[in-house]
């Protein structure tokens, strides 16, 4: 499927809003992007918004591997995360 071309006074059409996509540093397909995707896949949507304890509980339910559990355990106490991206940014994983 190909998107229709943009009109004269409209921005270029893209499947990846904001330029986030394959080939973009830390985007889809990059090592960092894949690590974030893996991290987020072990946290259920029902855990958000939630604190470290809620995220860890969800990850245990989804049988997260030890490395993901370590990242979650290192999140700051008392902080509420609205989504996996916020938790990832607060984790040590984003530095890997």
Backbone torsions as a table, in degrees:
resi	resn	phi	psi	omega
1	UNK	NA	129.8	-179.9
2	UNK	-114.0	130.1	178.5
3	UNK	-68.8	154.5	176.3
4	UNK	-66.7	148.4	178.2
5	UNK	-66.0	153.2	179.5
6	UNK	-69.7	150.3	174.8
7	UNK	-73.3	173.1	-177.1
8	UNK	-56.9	-39.4	-175.0
9	UNK	-103.9	22.1	-177.9
10	UNK	-121.5	153.5	179.3
11	UNK	-69.1	160.6	177.8
12	UNK	-58.5	143.9	178.9
13	UNK	-79.6	139.5	178.4
14	UNK	-147.0	151.9	174.5
15	UNK	-82.6	-15.8	-177.0
16	UNK	-117.4	93.7	-179.1
17	UNK	-55.7	142.8	177.8
18	UNK	72.4	10.1	178.4
19	UNK	78.3	11.7	-179.5
20	UNK	-85.5	112.6	-178.9
21	UNK	-172.0	-168.6	-179.6
22	UNK	-60.7	140.3	178.6
23	UNK	85.5	-7.9	178.3
24	UNK	-88.0	130.3	179.6
25	UNK	-51.5	131.2	-178.3
26	UNK	65.4	15.0	178.9
27	UNK	-95.9	-167.2	-179.1
28	UNK	-58.0	132.6	178.7
29	UNK	91.2	-16.9	177.1
30	UNK	-78.8	162.1	178.0
31	UNK	-58.6	-44.8	-179.7
32	UNK	-66.0	-42.1	179.3
33	UNK	-64.0	-40.7	178.4
34	UNK	-67.3	-38.0	178.7
35	UNK	-65.0	-41.7	177.5
36	UNK	-64.1	-43.4	-179.9
37	UNK	-60.3	-43.8	178.9
38	UNK	-63.1	-46.3	178.8
39	UNK	-56.0	-51.9	-177.0
40	UNK	-66.4	-26.8	-177.6
41	UNK	-69.3	-15.9	179.6
42	UNK	-100.3	10.7	176.8
43	UNK	-121.1	116.8	-179.2
44	UNK	-70.0	148.8	-179.8
45	UNK	-59.4	-30.1	-178.8
46	UNK	-68.7	-11.8	178.6
47	UNK	-77.7	-13.7	-176.9
48	UNK	-105.1	145.2	-12.6
49	UNK	-67.3	145.8	-178.0
50	UNK	-162.7	163.1	178.3
51	UNK	-92.2	-176.7	-178.4
52	UNK	-54.7	-43.5	-177.7
53	UNK	-62.1	-43.1	179.4
54	UNK	-64.8	-39.9	179.6
55	UNK	-68.2	-40.9	177.2
56	UNK	-63.6	-42.0	179.1
57	UNK	-59.9	-45.8	179.5
58	UNK	-63.1	-43.5	-178.8
59	UNK	-64.8	-37.8	176.8
60	UNK	-63.9	-41.5	178.8
61	UNK	-60.6	-37.2	-179.8
62	UNK	-89.4	12.0	176.5
63	UNK	55.3	49.8	179.0
64	UNK	-64.2	144.5	177.1
65	UNK	-70.1	165.3	-176.1
66	UNK	-55.9	-39.3	-177.2
67	UNK	-64.8	-37.4	177.5
68	UNK	-69.3	-41.1	178.5
69	UNK	-63.0	-37.5	177.2
70	UNK	-63.7	-41.5	178.6
71	UNK	-62.9	-42.0	179.5
72	UNK	-67.3	-40.6	-179.3
73	UNK	-62.9	-26.6	-178.7
74	UNK	-86.7	-2.4	178.4
75	UNK	-65.0	149.8	-179.2
76	UNK	-64.8	140.5	176.4
77	UNK	-69.6	146.7	173.6
78	UNK	80.9	-7.2	179.8
79	UNK	-89.0	138.6	177.4
80	UNK	-101.6	130.2	-179.7
81	UNK	-106.6	128.8	-178.3
82	UNK	-81.9	-24.0	-177.4
83	UNK	-161.1	174.2	-178.2
84	UNK	-63.9	-32.6	-179.8
85	UNK	-63.5	-40.5	178.2
86	UNK	-65.6	-42.0	178.6
87	UNK	-64.1	-41.6	179.2
88	UNK	-61.9	-45.0	179.9
89	UNK	-61.9	-32.6	179.7
90	UNK	-84.1	-11.0	-177.1
91	UNK	-90.5	168.2	175.3
92	UNK	-76.2	-13.3	-177.4
93	UNK	-61.3	-34.2	-177.1
94	UNK	-65.7	-18.1	-179.7
95	UNK	-90.3	-8.3	-176.3
96	UNK	-70.8	NA	NA
